[in-house]
Amino acid sequence: MTALQFFTSVEGRITRQQFWLGIVAITFVGSPIVGLAALAGGATAGAIVNLAFLWCGFAISVRRAHDRDRHYLFVAAYFALVAIVTSMSASQTKAVDRMASEQQPLFVIVSLIFLGYMLFLFVDLGLRRGTVGANRYGLDPLQQ
């Protein structure tokens, strides 16, 4: 598997070690590149480059979910929650006429759901062993 396939393909399975190495690479390589793109090309360029790295994170997470014999929607739900919380947070920031201590209950509830799901994914994808043997997504990467 080439590096491009590793970071872009959603087919097959990967181990915990491959998952964490991919996440670390995306974080430490992607963040500066997104920042440089935003500085050089503006917010739109930064957003486009950020989307590319988000796809890489999504693809790696999907293949790790496959190792746990989970569907891609398991990971897509997390990314949907990220988008919802980000959108709600941005709308809260724009509401300057409200008191800072006044929190919208829906935002708090969605944020707590997001944090709980994030913790669940951290344990499930990042700490637990994948399915032993072959599953519907391919062979066990530890046995190859």
Secondary structure, DSSP 4 states (H G I P E B T S, - for coil): --HHHHHH--SS---HHHHHHHHHHIIIIIHHHHHHHHHHHHHHHHHHHHHHHHHHHHHHHHHHHHHTT--THHHHHHHHHHHHHHHHHHHHHH-TTS-TT---HHHHHHHHHHHHHHHHHHHHHHTS---SS-BTTBS-GGG-
